[in-house]
Amino acid sequence: MTKPESAGYDYDVVISGASLAGSAAAILLARRGARVALLERRSDPEAYKALCTHSLTASAYPVLDTLGLIPALEKAGAVCNNARWYTRWGWIEPRAAPAGPELPYGYNIRRSTLDPLIRSHAAKTPGVDLLLGHQVTGLLPESGRTSGVRASTPQGEREIRARLVVGADGKDSAVAKFAGVPARQYENARFGYLAHFRNLPLHGGIAHAWFLEPDMAYAFPNDDGVTVIAVLPDKKRLPAFREDLEGSFLEFVRTLPEAPPIDSAERITKITGTVNYPLHSRKPTAPGVALIGDAALTGDPLWGVGCGWALQSAQWLAEAVASAATGRGDLDRSLAEYARVHRRRLSGHQYLAADFAKVRPFNPIERLMFSAAARDESMARHMHLFASRLIGPLRFLNPMALAKASGVNIKHRGAAVPPAHLSRTGS
């Protein structure tokens, strides 16, 4: 390890957490000239996050491209994650416009494949030191700001000094805790369980989601012929699930409209999940500290946005602070710019997700937009852009889109809807 020229600092940046957000940030910062210590509490370079949607939204595709990961992802078998969504008005099935460009897409790929891939990419990047088995146990204060970390390592306790400490250590971020950054929590009135299946055909070979009002489910095809199926019911159903988890899970999936044929597929994992997964958000900066990925904002897993936002927030941070982190600018001002971008890009999405997590039927605006998207191809494409997080709530609900949706529904007034037992309304 070369000793930095900046007196008093071991590195320009210390990142806690070498998963998606941390590894991406390390790569992007190092390319801009920063010396980065990438700390990972686990000692196994193949470690990965097991409980995940395994989905990278289309909004993160440019980050993956910038990182140079697209060829490796496709070689590893990542599946383009276009999708169709069931509603009480029928299926929303986005398709490219005639003679138009293909729909934007991201990828579905299991974290057991993705995490080691991006971590290895970071470790090979000049300027990045991947330090496995390093767990942050405290921050180093100096003149009212953070100037490094204390870490437990296989060789004992260690102090690492840096201009900037980045928390990429998940929703229960130790960096955020030590920096005194509180989390604002929003109740999630759904619980979730998932399992992995092999040889499970899906219509069109694409992802499926079911909006059952209030229950939810999705099926995402992934690499190596594996499909992840998740169910996210109202917590009122939790006692019955706990009595017979396997039976309840399988029966829930079997009764979905156009249900995936799980009985003829091979289940390759146990059914796992969580009964309490609140949404939360934190101010993504403090003096000498930045938070990215789930450490800054944890969304509702039913939307499958966490992996994409982890990569995007890493890029926003690198773009904002790289120069200042190497001593060529005002770090506080750069952190404030990152916080503004993070808030502008994600706060609207989080507000809508927190409201939907209350477990309620669609509100009037949602009924307008979802019903129109099930009946009109251009509205389905508009829905796809929002679901892929390529546009925000204001563009999704712009006056022209609302007028278009109203016109579509007037045209289809009186159209038949599926029987109530298929929509699970009130379940």
C-alpha positions as CSV (number, residue, x, y, z in Angstrom):
1,M,0.0,0.0,0.0
2,T,1.4,3.4,-1.0
3,K,1.5,6.0,1.7
4,P,-0.8,8.9,0.6
5,E,0.8,12.2,0.0
6,S,-1.9,14.0,2.1
7,A,-0.4,14.3,5.6
8,G,-2.5,12.6,8.3
9,Y,-4.7,10.6,6.0
10,D,-4.3,6.9,5.1
11,Y,-6.9,7.1,2.3
12,D,-9.1,9.8,0.7
13,V,-12.2,7.7,1.3
14,V,-13.1,4.8,3.6
15,I,-16.2,2.8,2.6
16,S,-17.9,0.5,5.0
17,G,-19.6,-2.3,3.1
18,A,-18.4,-4.0,-0.1
19,S,-21.7,-5.0,-1.6
20,L,-23.4,-3.2,-4.5
21,A,-23.4,0.4,-3.3
22,G,-20.0,0.2,-1.7
23,S,-18.2,-1.6,-4.5
24,A,-19.7,0.7,-7.1
25,A,-18.7,3.8,-5.2
26,A,-15.2,2.5,-4.7
27,I,-14.7,1.9,-8.4
28,L,-16.2,5.3,-9.5
29,L,-14.2,7.3,-6.9
30,A,-11.0,5.5,-7.6
31,R,-11.3,6.2,-11.3
32,R,-11.5,9.9,-10.4
33,G,-8.2,9.7,-8.6
34,A,-9.3,8.9,-5.0
35,R,-7.5,6.4,-2.8
36,V,-10.2,4.1,-1.4
37,A,-10.3,1.6,1.5
38,L,-13.2,-0.7,0.8
39,L,-14.1,-2.5,4.1
40,E,-16.2,-5.6,4.3
41,R,-17.1,-7.2,7.6
42,R,-17.3,-10.7,6.1
43,S,-14.1,-12.5,5.3
44,D,-15.5,-14.5,2.4
45,P,-15.1,-12.7,-1.0
46,E,-18.0,-14.7,-2.3
47,A,-20.4,-13.5,0.4
48,Y,-23.7,-12.1,-0.8
49,K,-27.1,-10.8,0.4
50,A,-29.6,-13.7,0.3
51,L,-32.9,-11.8,1.0
52,C,-33.3,-9.6,-2.0
53,T,-35.5,-9.1,-5.1
54,H,-32.4,-9.8,-7.3
55,S,-33.5,-7.0,-9.7
56,L,-31.6,-4.1,-11.2
57,T,-34.0,-1.5,-12.5
58,A,-33.6,0.0,-15.9
59,S,-32.7,3.3,-14.2
60,A,-29.4,1.7,-13.1
61,Y,-28.4,0.5,-16.6
62,P,-26.3,3.6,-17.2
63,V,-24.4,3.0,-14.0
64,L,-23.8,-0.7,-14.9
65,D,-22.5,0.5,-18.3
66,T,-20.2,3.1,-16.8
67,L,-18.8,0.4,-14.4
68,G,-18.1,-1.8,-17.5
69,L,-20.2,-4.6,-16.0
70,I,-22.7,-5.2,-18.9
71,P,-20.6,-7.9,-20.7
72,A,-19.9,-9.7,-17.5
73,L,-23.5,-9.6,-16.4
74,E,-24.7,-11.0,-19.7
75,K,-22.0,-13.7,-19.7
76,A,-23.2,-14.7,-16.2
77,G,-26.7,-15.2,-17.6
78,A,-28.4,-12.0,-16.3
79,V,-32.0,-11.8,-17.7
80,C,-33.5,-8.6,-19.1
81,N,-36.2,-7.6,-16.7
82,N,-39.1,-6.4,-18.8
83,A,-42.3,-7.3,-17.0
84,R,-46.1,-7.7,-17.1
85,W,-48.4,-6.8,-14.2
86,Y,-51.7,-8.2,-13.2
87,T,-54.5,-5.8,-12.1
88,R,-58.2,-6.2,-11.6
89,W,-58.6,-4.6,-15.1
90,G,-56.4,-7.3,-16.6
91,W,-52.7,-7.5,-17.5
92,I,-50.5,-4.4,-18.1
93,E,-48.1,-5.6,-20.8
94,P,-45.7,-2.9,-22.0
95,R,-44.4,-3.4,-25.6
96,A,-42.2,-1.3,-27.7
97,A,-44.0,1.1,-30.0
98,P,-44.2,0.0,-33.7
99,A,-41.0,1.1,-35.4
100,G,-39.8,2.5,-32.1
101,P,-36.8,1.7,-29.9
102,E,-37.0,-1.3,-27.6
103,L,-38.2,-0.7,-24.1
104,P,-35.5,0.3,-21.6
105,Y,-34.5,-2.6,-19.4
106,G,-32.3,-3.6,-16.5
107,Y,-31.4,-7.1,-15.3
108,N,-32.5,-9.8,-13.0
109,I,-29.5,-11.7,-11.5
110,R,-29.1,-13.5,-8.3
111,R,-27.0,-11.8,-5.6
112,S,-25.0,-15.0,-5.3
113,T,-23.7,-14.2,-8.8
114,L,-23.8,-10.4,-8.7
115,D,-22.2,-9.5,-5.4
116,P,-18.9,-11.5,-5.9
117,L,-18.8,-10.2,-9.5
118,I,-18.9,-6.5,-8.6
119,R,-16.7,-6.9,-5.5
120,S,-14.0,-8.6,-7.6
121,H,-14.3,-5.8,-10.1
122,A,-13.7,-3.3,-7.3
123,A,-10.7,-5.2,-6.0
124,K,-9.1,-5.1,-9.4
125,T,-9.6,-1.3,-9.8
126,P,-6.3,0.7,-9.3
127,G,-6.7,2.8,-6.2
128,V,-9.0,0.5,-4.3
129,D,-7.8,-1.7,-1.4
130,L,-10.5,-4.3,-0.6
131,L,-10.1,-5.1,3.1
132,L,-12.1,-8.2,4.0
133,G,-12.9,-9.1,7.6
134,H,-12.9,-5.4,8.6
135,Q,-15.9,-4.3,10.6
136,V,-16.4,-0.7,11.6
137,T,-16.6,-0.3,15.4
138,G,-16.5,3.5,15.7
139,L,-15.7,6.7,13.9
140,L,-12.8,9.0,14.5
141,P,-13.9,12.6,15.4
142,E,-11.8,15.6,14.7
143,S,-12.9,19.3,15.1
144,G,-16.6,18.5,14.9
145,R,-16.5,16.1,11.9
146,T,-15.5,12.5,11.1
147,S,-12.0,11.9,9.9
148,G,-11.9,8.1,9.7
149,V,-13.0,4.8,11.3
150,R,-12.0,2.3,13.9
151,A,-12.3,-1.2,12.7
152,S,-12.1,-4.7,14.1
153,T,-9.9,-6.8,11.7
154,P,-8.4,-10.3,11.7
155,Q,-5.2,-8.7,13.1
156,G,-6.9,-6.8,15.8
157,E,-8.2,-3.2,16.2
158,R,-7.2,-0.7,13.6
159,E,-7.7,3.0,12.9
160,I,-8.0,4.2,9.3
161,R,-8.0,8.0,8.7
162,A,-9.7,9.5,5.6
163,R,-11.3,12.8,4.5
164,L,-14.6,11.0,3.9
165,V,-16.3,8.0,5.4
166,V,-19.0,6.3,3.4
167,G,-21.7,4.1,4.9
168,A,-22.7,1.5,2.4
169,D,-23.5,-0.9,5.2
170,G,-27.3,-1.5,4.8
171,K,-30.5,-0.5,6.5
172,D,-29.0,-1.0,10.0
173,S,-26.0,1.1,9.1
174,A,-23.3,1.2,11.8
175,V,-21.8,4.3,10.2
176,A,-25.1,6.1,10.4
177,K,-25.5,5.0,14.1
178,F,-22.0,6.1,15.0
179,A,-22.4,9.4,13.2
180,G,-25.7,10.1,15.0
181,V,-27.8,10.2,11.9
182,P,-31.4,9.0,12.8
183,A,-33.7,7.1,10.6
184,R,-37.3,8.1,9.8
185,Q,-39.4,4.9,9.7
186,Y,-42.6,4.2,7.8
187,E,-44.6,1.1,8.8
188,N,-44.9,-1.6,6.2
189,A,-48.2,-3.4,6.7
190,R,-47.2,-6.3,4.5
191,F,-44.9,-9.2,5.2
192,G,-42.9,-11.2,2.6
193,Y,-41.6,-14.7,1.8
194,L,-39.7,-15.9,-1.2
195,A,-38.2,-19.0,-2.7
196,H,-36.2,-20.0,-5.7
197,F,-37.4,-22.4,-8.4
198,R,-35.7,-24.0,-11.4
199,N,-37.4,-24.9,-14.7
200,L,-40.4,-22.7,-14.0
201,P,-41.8,-21.3,-17.3
202,L,-43.4,-17.8,-17.3
203,H,-45.5,-16.3,-20.0
204,G,-43.2,-14.6,-22.5
205,G,-40.2,-15.6,-20.3
206,I,-40.5,-12.2,-18.5
207,A,-41.1,-11.0,-14.9
208,H,-44.6,-11.0,-13.5
209,A,-46.1,-9.0,-10.7
210,W,-49.6,-9.3,-9.2
211,F,-51.4,-6.3,-7.7
212,L,-54.2,-8.0,-5.8
213,E,-55.3,-5.1,-3.6
214,P,-53.9,-5.3,-0.9
215,D,-51.8,-8.5,-1.4
216,M,-48.9,-8.6,-3.8
217,A,-46.7,-11.2,-5.5
218,Y,-44.0,-11.3,-8.1
219,A,-42.0,-13.9,-10.1
220,F,-38.6,-12.8,-11.5
221,P,-36.6,-15.0,-13.8
222,N,-32.9,-14.9,-13.0
223,D,-29.6,-16.4,-14.2
224,D,-29.0,-20.2,-14.5
225,G,-32.7,-20.9,-15.1
226,V,-33.7,-19.9,-11.6
227,T,-36.9,-17.9,-10.9
228,V,-37.5,-16.0,-7.6
229,I,-41.1,-16.0,-6.5
230,A,-42.2,-13.7,-3.6
231,V,-45.5,-13.2,-1.9
232,L,-46.2,-10.0,0.1
233,P,-49.6,-10.4,1.8
234,D,-51.4,-8.1,4.3
235,K,-50.1,-8.7,7.8
236,K,-53.6,-9.8,8.8
237,R,-52.8,-13.0,7.1
238,L,-49.6,-13.6,9.0
239,P,-51.1,-15.9,11.7
240,A,-52.3,-18.3,9.1
241,F,-48.9,-18.3,7.3
242,R,-47.1,-19.0,10.5
243,E,-49.2,-22.0,11.2
244,D,-48.2,-23.6,7.9
245,L,-45.6,-21.5,6.1
246,E,-44.9,-23.9,3.2
247,G,-48.6,-24.8,2.6
248,S,-49.7,-21.1,2.8
249,F,-46.9,-20.0,0.4
250,L,-47.6,-22.6,-2.2
251,E,-51.4,-22.2,-2.0
252,F,-51.0,-18.4,-2.4
253,V,-48.9,-18.9,-5.5
254,R,-51.2,-21.6,-7.0
255,T,-54.3,-19.3,-6.8
256,L,-52.6,-16.3,-8.6
257,P,-54.2,-15.4,-12.0
258,E,-52.1,-17.3,-14.7
259,A,-50.2,-18.8,-11.8
260,P,-46.6,-20.0,-12.3
261,P,-46.7,-23.9,-12.4
262,I,-44.7,-24.4,-9.2
263,D,-45.9,-28.0,-8.7
264,S,-44.0,-29.1,-11.8
265,A,-40.9,-27.0,-11.0
266,E,-38.0,-27.8,-8.8
267,R,-37.7,-25.7,-5.6
268,I,-34.0,-25.3,-4.9
269,T,-34.2,-23.2,-1.7
270,K,-36.2,-23.1,1.5
271,I,-38.9,-20.5,1.9
272,T,-37.4,-17.4,3.6
273,G,-38.6,-13.9,4.4
274,T,-39.3,-11.3,6.9
275,V,-42.4,-10.4,8.9
276,N,-41.4,-6.8,9.6
277,Y,-39.5,-4.7,7.0
278,P,-40.3,-1.0,7.5
279,L,-39.3,1.6,5.0
280,H,-36.8,4.2,6.3
281,S,-34.9,7.1,5.2
282,R,-32.0,9.1,6.6
283,K,-30.4,12.4,5.8
284,P,-27.6,11.0,3.5
285,T,-24.8,13.2,4.8
286,A,-23.1,14.4,8.0
287,P,-19.8,16.3,8.5
288,G,-17.2,14.0,6.8
289,V,-19.8,11.2,6.2
290,A,-22.0,10.1,3.3
291,L,-24.6,7.3,3.2
292,I,-25.5,5.4,0.1
293,G,-27.8,2.5,-0.8
294,D,-30.0,1.1,2.0
295,A,-28.0,3.0,4.6
296,A,-29.6,6.2,3.2
297,L,-33.0,4.9,2.1
298,T,-34.6,1.6,2.3
299,G,-37.7,1.1,0.1
300,D,-40.5,-1.4,0.1
301,P,-39.1,-4.7,-1.3
302,L,-42.2,-5.2,-3.4
303,W,-41.0,-2.6,-5.9
304,G,-37.6,-4.2,-6.5
305,V,-35.8,-0.8,-6.5
306,G,-33.2,-1.3,-3.8
307,C,-30.4,-2.7,-6.0
308,G,-30.8,-0.1,-8.6
309,W,-30.9,2.8,-6.2
310,A,-27.8,1.4,-4.5
311,L,-25.9,1.7,-7.8
312,Q,-27.4,5.1,-8.6
313,S,-26.6,6.7,-5.2
314,A,-23.0,5.4,-5.5
315,Q,-22.7,7.3,-8.8
316,W,-24.3,10.5,-7.5
317,L,-21.9,10.5,-4.6
318,A,-18.8,9.9,-6.8
319,E,-19.9,12.7,-9.2
320,A,-20.4,15.1,-6.4
321,V,-17.5,14.5,-4.0
322,A,-14.6,13.0,-5.9
323,S,-12.6,16.2,-6.4
324,A,-13.2,17.3,-2.8
325,A,-12.4,13.9,-1.4
326,T,-8.9,14.2,-3.0
327,G,-8.4,17.6,-1.4
328,R,-9.3,19.7,-4.5
329,G,-12.5,21.3,-3.3
330,D,-14.9,22.0,-0.5
331,L,-16.1,18.6,0.9
332,D,-19.0,20.1,2.8
333,R,-20.3,21.8,-0.2
334,S,-19.9,18.7,-2.3
335,L,-21.8,16.6,0.3
336,A,-24.6,19.1,0.3
337,E,-24.8,18.7,-3.5
338,Y,-25.0,14.9,-3.2
339,A,-27.8,15.3,-0.6
340,R,-29.8,17.6,-2.9
341,V,-29.5,15.1,-5.8
342,H,-30.4,12.2,-3.6
343,R,-33.5,14.0,-2.2
344,R,-34.6,15.2,-5.7
345,R,-34.3,11.9,-7.3
346,L,-35.7,9.6,-4.7
347,S,-37.9,11.4,-2.2
348,G,-41.0,11.4,-4.4
349,H,-40.7,7.7,-5.1
350,Q,-40.3,6.9,-1.4
351,Y,-43.3,9.0,-0.5
352,L,-45.6,7.0,-2.8
353,A,-44.1,3.7,-1.7
354,A,-44.6,4.5,2.0
355,D,-48.2,5.4,1.3
356,F,-48.8,2.2,-0.6
357,A,-47.2,0.2,2.2
358,K,-50.1,1.1,4.4
359,V,-52.0,-1.8,2.7
360,R,-54.9,-0.2,1.0
361,P,-56.8,-0.6,-2.3
362,F,-55.7,1.6,-5.2
363,N,-56.6,5.3,-4.7
364,P,-58.5,7.2,-7.4
365,I,-55.4,8.3,-9.3
366,E,-53.9,4.8,-9.1
367,R,-57.1,3.3,-10.4
368,L,-57.1,5.8,-13.3
369,M,-53.5,5.1,-14.3
370,F,-53.4,1.3,-13.8
371,S,-56.8,0.7,-15.6
372,A,-55.7,2.9,-18.5
373,A,-52.3,1.1,-18.7
374,A,-54.2,-2.3,-18.9
375,R,-56.2,-1.0,-21.9
376,D,-53.8,1.1,-23.9
377,E,-50.3,0.3,-25.1
378,S,-48.9,3.9,-24.9
379,M,-50.1,4.1,-21.3
380,A,-48.5,0.7,-20.6
381,R,-45.2,2.1,-21.9
382,H,-45.7,5.1,-19.7
383,M,-46.2,2.8,-16.7
384,H,-43.1,0.9,-17.6
385,L,-41.0,4.1,-17.5
386,F,-42.2,4.8,-14.0
387,A,-41.9,1.2,-12.7
388,S,-38.3,1.2,-14.1
389,R,-37.7,4.5,-12.1
390,L,-36.7,6.2,-15.4
391,I,-39.2,9.0,-14.6
392,G,-40.4,10.3,-11.3
393,P,-43.9,10.8,-9.9
394,L,-44.3,14.3,-11.3
395,R,-43.6,13.1,-14.9
396,F,-45.7,10.0,-14.4
397,L,-48.7,12.0,-13.2
398,N,-48.2,15.0,-15.6
399,P,-51.4,16.6,-16.9
400,M,-51.1,15.1,-20.4
401,A,-50.7,11.6,-19.0
402,L,-53.8,12.1,-16.7
403,A,-55.8,13.4,-19.6
404,K,-54.7,10.5,-21.8
405,A,-55.7,8.0,-19.1
406,S,-59.1,9.6,-18.7
407,G,-59.7,9.4,-22.4
408,V,-58.7,5.7,-22.5
409,N,-61.1,4.9,-19.7
410,I,-64.0,6.9,-21.1
411,K,-63.5,4.9,-24.3
412,H,-63.6,1.6,-22.4
413,R,-66.4,2.6,-20.0
414,G,-68.4,-0.5,-19.1
415,A,-65.7,-3.0,-20.0
416,A,-66.0,-6.2,-18.1
417,V,-63.7,-6.8,-15.1
418,P,-62.5,-10.0,-13.6
419,P,-64.6,-11.6,-10.9
420,A,-64.0,-10.3,-7.4
421,H,-62.4,-13.6,-6.2
422,L,-59.6,-13.1,-8.8
423,S,-58.7,-9.6,-7.6
424,R,-58.6,-10.7,-3.9
425,T,-60.1,-7.3,-3.1
426,G,-60.8,-7.2,0.6
427,S,-58.7,-10.3,1.4
